[in-house]
C-alpha cells in the first residue's frame, strides 16, 4: 500500500510489495485440514473388514461402503466434512459386535453326545435331550449373544448334573422278580401235568375194574 501511494517508489520496492501481497493472499487461502482422526478410524475399520467373518453379520452390514466413503472424505475441502466422515465411521465401528465364543458349548455338546442316556432314568434324561437340542440349534445362530451362550452352557450342565442312573439294585430286583415269575410258572405247569397224569391213572384203573367185573 505504501509503495502504491509512493510515486517515487523504485521498481525493486514495487516488486517486493507485490511479492508480499501475493504471499499474504496465499496464506489466507491455505487452510490446514486435520485428517488424523479419520485416518485412525480408517485403519481400525480396515482391519475389521479383513476379519469380517468374526463379527455378527447384522452389526457390520454396509461397513465396507462406509469405509470407502471415509477414504473419499480424506480429499474433502472442509474440516466439517472430514469430521462428519470420522463420526460416521466411528459409530459404525462401535456398533460392530464380535461373534460369541461357543467353544465351551461345543465341548459340552460333544460330552453329552458321548453319554448313554439309556443308563439313566427317563425322567432325568428327558431334560438333557431337550436342552441338547436347544444347544445344537444355538450353534447354528450367527446372531446369538455371548450371554445367551453362557446361559445355555449353565442350563445344559445343570441337566447333566441332575441325571440319575438306573441303580444296580433296581436291576437286580427286577431280575429276581422275573426269575420268581419264571419259577412260579414252571411250578404251575409241573403241577398241572402231575394232575393230568393222576386223572388219567384213575380213569385207567376204573376201566380195568369194570372189565374184571364183567
Secondary structure, 3 states (H helix, E strand, C coil): CHHHHCCCCCHHHHHHHHHHHHHHHHHHHCCCCCCHHHHHHHHHHHHHHHCHHHECHHHCCCHHHHHHHHHHHCCCCCHHHHHHHHHHHHHHHHHCCECCCCHHHHHHHHHHHHCCHHHECHHHHHHHHHHHHHHHHHHCCCCCCHHHHHHHHHHHHHHHHCCCECCHHHHHHHHHHHHHHHHHHHHHHHHHHHHHHHHHHHHHHHHHHHHHHC
